[in-house]
Amino acid sequence: MFASPSRNMFRRSTFARKWRRAREIVGMPEGFRFYDLRYTGHTLPTQSGATLKDTMVWAGQ
């Protein structure tokens, strides 16, 4: 999702800055954490009729 120009991982402080900016651009609330994307990724398929097994396989569990 985020990569440095040299394709290395960001430092934590750099990632936080990039995440905050991306969150602002798309209009996510200030308290929305990066990890909340995981919860959303489980919730939406389940609400659409996917089984628990389906979402666990999709998530690699």
Helices and strands as residue ranges (DSSP letters): H 12-26, H 36-47, H 52-59
